[in-house]
Amino acid sequence: MPGHVSGAAERAAFRDAAAGAWEGHAAAVSRVLTRMPALRGHELEAARTDLVAAHAYLTAGEGPLHHRELIRDLHTGGGRLLPYAGCLASALRRLPSYRGVALRGGDADGPEPAVGTLLHDPAPVSALTGASALPAGSPVRYAIWSVTGRKVRQLLDRPGGPTETHEEIVFVPGTGFRVLGVRTAPAGPSVVLLRELPGNATAYMDGSEELSGLDLKALTHLDEALAKGFRVGDGPQWPERCSGPVGQDG
């Protein structure tokens, strides 16, 4: 869904699905919209619905809007929460993009992917910026070179609330990633190096394993970041959204 713009029917379907949870998320979004004064009229209402979907993905507790439910539905092809995913994708395009290293936690799961492998994830993928204070004792599993991942802090900041020591970014549902290499860490699982592929990445569908110039540039950035190491905080674990396998072999 990269570049997706929600439609009126999609927004209405998501609002129906949100039901009793709508008001709480909408109140939080209203504070965010005060910092987006260029929005007016119909565009304001469309933005409100889109951003409610993003706020729900980031903050909803157990229930139909929990991020785990959305990810499960998109991975299994259920389709029940497609309006939710569409509004989330539309919301993310309204938020600032992040160019740089993004990190995702998790343990090794299955064989290491081969260089050149395409990973396609139908669900949103969350990660932490390379400048974030990472959870202590939790390994980095993926290092991703982001170009259009979206910063979501403005949806999470609460006036007078605690300041997060990490910054989450979210890749839109349907994003593709290319495996650039695997680096063996001294402790913990090896780190899979990925490059986000903006758009539909059709240039790589021939199965070629040879890295392009853009791949090699991204690989250099990722290797430099790994060599410098990352700042470790005192958090006990990665946010659940920011941990686990990325995508499916394309």
N, C-alpha and C positions, 0 to 999 in steps of 0.2 A: 503493500500500500504506500510506498514512497510517493510523496507529492499529492496524496489523496485529499480531496476537499469534500466534506460531508454534505449530503443532500438533505432537504427538508424531511423526506420520509424516513431517512436513516436517523435523523436527530429525534423525530417523534417516537420511533421505535425504541431508541435508547432511553428516552425519558420514561416511557412506559415500563421498561425493564428495571430502571432505577427505583421506581415506585417510592416506597417509604424512606429510602436513603437519599432522595433527591435534595431535600431542603438543607440537610446538614452540609453536603458538599457545595451546594449553591451559595450558601452563606460565606463559606471560605473563599469561593471563587469571586464573589462580589468585591472582596478586599483587593484581590489581584487586579480586577478590572479597573479599579481606580487609578492604577498605574499604566493603563493602556487607553489614554483619553482619545485617541484617534478613532476609536470604534463608536459607531453611531447606528441607531435604528436597527434594521434587520441584521446588519453585520454584528451588532452588539449581541443580539439574541443568539445568533449562530455561534459566536465565540463563547458565550456563556455555556451553552450546551456542550460544545467541544471540550472546554476546560473542566467542566464537571466530570467528564469521562476521564480526563488525565488525573484530576484530583482523586477520583475513586480508585484508579489503578495504583496510585502512590500511597493511599492512606486507608482504604476500606478494610474493615475488619472482616471476620468470617461472614460469609453470605454470598449472594449471587454476583456481587461486584468485586469480590476479593481477586487480587491479581492471579492467584493460583487457579481460580475458576476460569478466568479469561484465557490463560495460557493453555490449560487443559483443553478447552473447547477448540482453540485454534490449532493445536497440535493434532487433535483427533479428527479434525474436519467436521465437528458437530454442526457448526454454523449458527447455533442458537445465539451466540454473542457477537456475531459479525457487526451489527449496528454499533455496539460498544467499541469494538476494535476500530471501526471506521471513524467514529468521533474522536477516539484517542489519537489516531493517525493525523486527523485534521487539526487537533489541538497542538500536536508536537510541531507542526510547521509554523505555528505562531510564536514559538519559543526560540531563544537564541541558540545558535549552533555551536558545537564544540569541536575544535580541531586540535588533536593531540592524542596522547596515550590514554587509553581507558583500560581498566583492570577488572577482571571478574574472577571470583574465587571458585573453589571446588576441588574435589579429588579426581584423580585419574579414573576415567571410565571407559573401558574397552581399549582397542588398539589405537596407537597414535595415528592421527590423520596424515596422509601423504601430502607433501608439498604440491601446491596447485589445486588441491581439493576445494570444491565450492561447497560452502555450507549455506543453506537457505533456512531462515527461521520465520515461519508464518506468524509467530507471536512477537510481542515487544521484547527487546533484550535490554536489560539494565546493567550498568557497570559503574565503577567509581573512577573519577579522574585520577590521573597519575600523581597529582599533587595532593590527593586526599591522604589523611592519616588512616592507614589500613588497620584492620582488626589484628590484634596481637595473636600470634600462634596460628593464624589461618593462612593457608598457602594461596598464592596467585596461581590460577589455572590457565587463564587466557589474558594475553596482552593484545589489545586491539588498537589499530591506528584508525581513529575516528576523523571523519570529515564533516558529517552532517548529524551526528548524534546530538541530542538536544538537552540543554541544561534545564533542570526542572526545579531548581532551588526556590524560585519565586512562588511556586505552588506549595512548598513545604515550610517556608519561613512563617513563623507565627510571632506577631508583635509581643515583645516581652518574654518570648519563649527562649529555650536554650539554643545556642548556635551549634549546628552540626559540625563535627570535625571532618566529615567527608562530604564530597559533592557527587551526587548521582547524576548520570546522564542516561538517556533512554534512546535506543534505536527503534525506529518506527517498525510496526509489524510488516513482515515481508522483506526485511533487509537481507541482502546477501553478504557473505564474508568469504574471503579467499585465504587459505592456509599458506603462510609464507615460510614457515619453518617451525621446529620444535627445539626448545633449549632445555637442557637438563639442569635443574637447580640442585645446589648442594644438599638441600633438605626439602622434603615434600615432593609433590608431583612435578613432573616436567611442565614447562610453560609453552602453550601453543600460541604462536604469533599469527595474528589475523589482520587483514586489511578490510575495512568496510568498503563495500562496493556500492556507490550511489546508483540509484536507478535499478534497472533490471539486469545489468551485468551480462548482456547477451554476448559480449565480445569474448567471454570465457567459456561459452557453452560447447566449444569444440573439444574440451577435455585436455587442452594443452597444459603441461606441467611447467613450461618455461615461464619464468617470472618476467613481467614487463618492466619498463622503466619506472612506472609509478609503484609497482610492487617493490622494487629494489629500494626506492627512496623510503617507502614506509618501513621496510625491513631495517634500514639503517637507523631510523628514528627509534624503532622498538628496541633494537640491540643496544643503542646508546642509553636508553632509559633503564634497561635491565642491568647494564654495567654500573650505573650510578646507584642503583638500589632504590627502595621506596621507604617513605616515612611510615613508621609503625606507631599507632596509637595504643590505647588501652581497651578498645572495644572487644567484647568477648567473641563476636562472630560477625560474618558478613551479613548485611541485610539480605533476607531470603531472596528478594528479587535479583540481587546482584551476584548470585552464586548458582552453579549448575551448568550442565552441558549447553553448548551453543548450537542451534540449528540442526539440520538434517543434511546428509550428503546430497549434493545437487547433481 
